[in-house]
């Protein structure tokens, strides 16, 4: 089914939302947007959703690259290591690791640690 065209006002809302996520990626009170526009942004690849956490796509890619680099250096990574990457926010750390598990980039080990899924 074809998506109805986005109005200029909706496009402005979407752009402002993505910009706000990029400026403050780990906000305790993240910006909000209508669910249909959020779904459209996800389909467009501009945001990455993990449950109720939303990452701006470039921020997610950068964090994923950091996790992978640390895993290649150390072999494993824990939630606390990732929490440091996201300014101490456990909710974002868990969401990032969950998404990497879903994408089969990482695999869970005991105690919340992760390793590369290779």
LINQUI-V323422 format. One record per residue. N is the residue number from 1. PSI is psi as a letter, one per 20 degrees, with the letter a starting at -180 (none if undefined). Layout:
BEGIN
N:PSI ; N:PSI
END
This chain:
BEGIN
1:p ; 2:p ; 3:p ; 4:q ; 5:q ; 6:p ; 7:q ; 8:h ; 9:g ; 10:g ; 11:g ; 12:g ; 13:g ; 14:g ; 15:g ; 16:h ; 17:g ; 18:g ; 19:g ; 20:g ; 21:g ; 22:h ; 23:h ; 24:m ; 25:h ; 26:k ; 27:q ; 28:h ; 29:n ; 30:q ; 31:r ; 32:q ; 33:q ; 34:p ; 35:h ; 36:h ; 37:h ; 38:g ; 39:g ; 40:g ; 41:h ; 42:g ; 43:h ; 44:i ; 45:j ; 46:h ; 47:q ; 48:p ; 49:p ; 50:n ; 51:c ; 52:j ; 53:p ; 54:p ; 55:q ; 56:p ; 57:g ; 58:h ; 59:g ; 60:g ; 61:g ; 62:g ; 63:g ; 64:g ; 65:h ; 66:g ; 67:g ; 68:g ; 69:g ; 70:h ; 71:h ; 72:h ; 73:g ; 74:h ; 75:h ; 76:r ; 77:q ; 78:r ; 79:g ; 80:h ; 81:g ; 82:h ; 83:h ; 84:h ; 85:h ; 86:k ; 87:k ; 88:j ; 89:o ; 90:h ; 91:g ; 92:h ; 93:g ; 94:h ; 95:g ; 96:g ; 97:h ; 98:g ; 99:g ; 100:h ; 101:g ; 102:h ; 103:j ; 104:k ; 105:g ; 106:r ; 107:q ; 108:q ; 109:a ; 110:q ; 111:k ; 112:i ; 113:q ; 114:q ; 115:r ; 116:q ; 117:j ; 118:none
END
